[in-house]
Each structure stands twice: as structure tokens, then as C-alpha cells.
Amino acid sequence: MTIRTRKFLGAVALLLLAFAWSMMGMVMAQFPLIANSGWLQAVYYVVVGIGWVLPAMPIVSWMLRPDPERQQS
């Protein structure tokens, strides 16, 4: 697979990840324990806002792998 194809598929995967992550984050933010506490909301949104980076890292590293054909030069 060429790097161009991997970058396209990776971009689509990152968009899907961001969408799913934000939807799950919004649903979980409505739980009464989180919704009733201002401090807990602040901590929750910081953790969830930064948390999507961990599952995105393998996608980005896969996207940036060099092409096997070009590596031999």
C-alpha cells in the first residue's frame, strides 16, 4: 500500500475516531455523577479532550510508515 493511500485511509480513520470519541464523551458527560459536579466536569472534559490522542497515535504512526518500494533506494 502506498503512503498516499495510507494517509487517505488514516485521515478517514482519524475523522471516524474523533466523531465516535466525541459522541461517547458527550453521552458519558450526562451521567448524574459528572453532570452534578462542576469540578468533576472540568476534570472529565480535560481527560476526555486529551484522551483521544492515545488511540490516534497508532493510526498516525501507521500512516507515516515509508513505502517499502522507496525504502530500498
C-alpha positions in Angstrom: 0.0 0.0 0.0 1.4 3.4 -0.9 1.9 6.1 1.6 -0.7 8.2 -0.2 -3.3 5.5 0.2 -2.4 5.0 3.9 -2.6 8.8 4.5 -6.1 8.9 3.0 -7.3 5.9 4.9 -5.7 7.2 8.1 -7.4 10.5 7.7 -10.7 8.8 7.3 -10.0 6.7 10.4 -9.0 9.7 12.4 -12.2 11.5 11.5 -14.2 8.5 12.5 -12.3 8.2 15.7 -12.8 11.9 16.6 -16.5 11.6 15.8 -17.0 8.4 17.9 -14.9 9.7 20.7 -16.8 13.0 21.0 -20.2 11.2 20.9 -19.1 8.8 23.6 -17.7 11.7 25.6 -21.0 13.7 25.4 -23.0 10.7 26.4 -20.9 9.9 29.4 -20.9 13.6 30.5 -24.6 13.3 31.0 -24.2 10.7 33.8 -25.6 12.3 37.0 -22.3 11.9 38.9 -20.4 14.0 36.3 -23.3 16.3 35.4 -23.9 17.4 39.0 -20.3 18.4 39.9 -18.6 21.4 38.3 -15.1 20.3 39.3 -15.7 16.7 38.1 -17.0 18.1 34.8 -13.8 20.2 34.4 -11.5 17.2 35.1 -13.7 14.9 32.9 -13.5 17.3 29.9 -9.8 17.7 30.2 -9.2 14.0 30.4 -11.6 13.2 27.5 -10.3 16.0 25.4 -6.7 14.8 25.7 -7.6 11.1 25.8 -8.4 10.7 22.1 -4.7 11.1 21.4 -3.8 7.7 22.7 -5.9 5.7 20.2 -4.9 8.1 17.4 -1.2 7.5 17.9 -1.1 4.1 16.2 -3.2 5.4 13.3 -0.8 8.2 12.7 2.3 6.0 13.0 0.8 3.6 10.5 0.0 6.5 8.2 3.6 7.8 8.2 5.3 4.5 7.6 7.6 4.8 4.5 6.7 2.9 1.3 8.5 -0.5 1.1 9.5 0.2 -2.6 11.0 3.6 -1.8 12.9 2.3 1.3 15.3 0.2 -0.8 16.8 3.2 -2.6 
